[in-house]
Amino acid sequence: MNRQQKIPGPDHPITVEPSDAHVVVSTADAVIADSRHTLVLQEAAYPPVYYVPLGDVDPAVLRPTPTQTYCPYKGDASYYSVETPGGTVTDAVWRYAEPYPAVAQIAGHVAFYPDRVSVTVDA
């Protein structure tokens, strides 16, 4: 499938910056990720998104799902559910394995839906 790749610019800015924040991601019964090495992606007027290095995520709780989406600015995203003894949270995590050059820094990182898991950011 031929997909249009868009470049961030004045009408749709995207920045990716290292963050000094301490980010903890959890469910009611488990800590999923704990990192002080995150990236914060700010895209247009959307809320900032913290991308956590995969090495700071508990791999035992991640389950790949067939869900995939496409962003013309970032590329193809794949998804994971979070499975803990307390239950499964479907498609709570996404990742751009091969992001477009404008956001290449997010490779090797994942992001979390804050309406599906708890994302705590302490500056």
N, C-alpha and C positions, 0 to 999 in steps of 0.2 A: 504494500500500500504506500503510495506517495503522499507524504505528509508535509505540510507547509511548516517550515521553521521560521519563527519570528525572532527578531533581535530586540532586546529591551531598549527603550529610548525615552524621550521626553513624555510621550503619551502613555507609556507603560513601563515605568522604571522598575528595575530589580537590582537590589544590592545584596551581597552576601559578605558578612563581616564576622570575624572571630568574636566570641562573647566571653566575658569574664563571669557571667552568671553561673550559679550552681543550679542545674536542672535535674529534678527528680520526677520520674514518671512512675505511677503506681495504679493498681486497681485496689479494690476494697481489701484484698488479702495478700498482695505481693508488690514488692518493688520490681519494676521492669527494667528501669534504666536509672543510672546515677552518674552525672557527668559535670565536670568543670571545663570541658574542652569542646563546647558546642559552637555551632555557627548559627547566626540569626539571619534569616532571609526575609527581606522586606520587599514585597511585590505590590506596586501601585498603591491603592488605598486599602488593601487587605491587611488584617492584623499580622504582626510579625510571626514567623514560624521558626522554632528552634529545631535544628537538625543535630542529632546526637550521633557521635561515632558508633559504628556497629560494635566496636570493642567494649563500649560502656553499656551495652544492652545485654540482658540475660538471654543467651541463645536458647536456653531450655524452654522458654515460654513462647517463642515465635513459631508460628505455623504458616507456611506459604499458602496463599489462596489463589484461585484462578483469576481473581479480579485484576484488571489492568485498565489504566486510563492514559490519556495523552494530553500533554500541555504543549502548545506550540512554542513556548518560551523555554521549557525545561526538558522536554522529551517524554519518553515512555516511563510510566510509573508502575511498579508491581506492589502488591499488598501482602500483609501478614495479619493473621489473627493472633491474639494474645490468649494463651491457654494456661490457666492456673488452677489449683485445686478448687477455687471458688467458682470457676466457670470459664466460658470462652467469650471473648469480646471480638466479634467478627470485623475484619478489615480495619483495625485500629491503627495500623502502622503502614506507612508507604515509603517507597525508596525509588530513587532514580539511579539505577545501576550504571548507566552511561548517559549522564546529563549532557545537554548541549554546552558548548564552550563558554557561553555567558555565565553559566552557573556551575562550572566544572568542579568547584570546591566542594559541592555537596555529595560528590561520589564517595562511597564508603560510609555514608551517614543515612539515618532514617529520621522520619518525623512522625508525630503522633496526633491523632484527632483529639483535641481537648474536651470534646463532648462525649467521648467514648472511654477515655481513661483520664486520670488526674495528672496534670502537668503543672508542677510547682517550679517557679522561677524565682530564685533569690539573688538579687543583684549584689 
